[in-house]
Amino acid sequence: MSEQYVRCEVSCVNEDAVTEVRQVMLDEDVAVSLAELFKALGDPTRVKILFALLTRELCVCDLAALIGVTESAVSHQLRLLRAQKLVKFRREGKNVYYSLDDSHIEELFAQGLEHVTE
């Protein structure tokens, strides 16, 4: 049997198992929201932005210099991250500083990083 495509040799449904999982299964709206969150994390530039913001709040200029992309590119990525409530901003005079939206983002990022580096 091929390692790439592994499945049961007979078709049988464990009704008890299906019923148990169905009771706690995500509803469609939650599943879509979770997929969108992971899609937001699916871009290396956005991952670098989040990693930088794990350390401290930074402005667009700082992030662009750090990551090596244009300020316009950083702004575009930050807009996507804001839409997913991964980052927030505050104004100070003429500057806008970004930070992680809450501690859940830090935990999510830390768990993902641990998973890929083990």
C-alpha positions in Angstrom: 0.0 0.0 0.0 1.3 3.5 -0.9 2.5 5.7 2.0 1.0 8.7 0.2 -2.6 7.5 0.2 -3.7 5.4 3.2 -7.3 4.6 3.9 -9.5 1.8 5.3 -9.7 -1.3 3.2 -13.4 -1.6 4.0 -16.1 1.1 4.4 -17.6 1.0 7.9 -18.9 3.9 10.0 -18.6 3.8 13.8 -21.9 5.5 14.5 -21.0 6.0 18.2 -17.7 7.8 17.3 -19.4 10.0 14.7 -22.2 10.9 17.1 -19.7 11.8 19.9 -17.7 14.1 17.6 -20.8 15.6 15.9 -21.9 16.8 19.4 -18.8 19.0 19.8 -18.1 19.8 16.1 -17.4 23.4 15.2 -20.3 25.2 13.5 -19.6 26.5 10.0 -19.0 30.1 11.0 -16.5 29.2 13.6 -14.7 26.8 11.2 -14.5 29.6 8.6 -13.1 32.1 11.1 -10.5 29.6 12.3 -9.5 28.8 8.7 -9.2 32.6 8.0 -6.9 32.9 11.1 -4.6 30.2 9.9 -4.6 31.7 6.4 -3.5 35.0 7.9 -0.6 33.1 9.5 0.2 31.5 6.1 2.5 34.3 4.8 6.2 34.6 5.8 6.0 38.4 5.9 3.1 38.3 8.3 4.8 35.7 10.4 7.9 38.0 10.7 5.7 40.9 11.6 4.1 39.0 14.4 7.4 37.6 15.6 8.8 41.2 15.7 5.7 42.4 17.6 6.2 39.6 20.2 9.2 41.5 21.4 7.8 45.1 21.4 5.5 47.5 19.7 6.8 48.9 16.5 5.7 51.4 13.8 5.4 50.7 10.1 8.8 52.3 9.4 10.5 50.1 12.1 8.8 46.9 10.7 9.8 47.8 7.1 13.4 48.3 8.1 13.5 45.2 10.2 11.9 42.9 7.6 13.4 44.4 4.5 10.2 45.3 2.6 8.6 48.6 1.7 6.4 50.5 4.2 3.5 50.0 1.8 4.0 46.2 1.9 4.1 46.3 5.7 0.9 48.4 5.8 -0.9 46.0 3.5 0.1 43.0 5.7 -0.9 44.9 8.9 -4.3 45.6 7.5 -4.8 41.9 7.0 -3.5 41.1 10.5 -5.8 43.8 12.0 -8.8 42.3 10.1 -8.1 39.0 11.9 -7.7 40.8 15.3 -4.1 39.6 15.5 -2.6 43.1 15.9 -3.8 46.5 17.2 -2.5 50.0 17.0 -2.2 53.2 18.9 -1.4 56.7 17.8 1.3 58.8 19.4 1.5 62.2 17.7 2.2 61.5 14.0 3.3 57.9 14.6 1.2 54.8 14.7 2.5 51.9 16.8 1.5 48.3 16.4 1.4 45.5 18.9 -0.1 42.1 19.3 -3.9 42.3 20.0 -3.8 40.1 23.1 -1.9 37.3 24.9 -3.7 34.6 22.9 -1.8 35.6 19.8 1.5 35.2 21.7 0.4 31.8 22.9 -0.7 30.7 19.5 2.6 31.9 17.9 4.7 30.2 20.7 2.9 26.9 20.2 3.3 27.0 16.4 7.0 27.9 16.8 7.5 25.1 19.2 5.8 22.6 16.9 7.9 23.5 13.8 11.2 23.5 15.8 10.8 20.2 17.6 
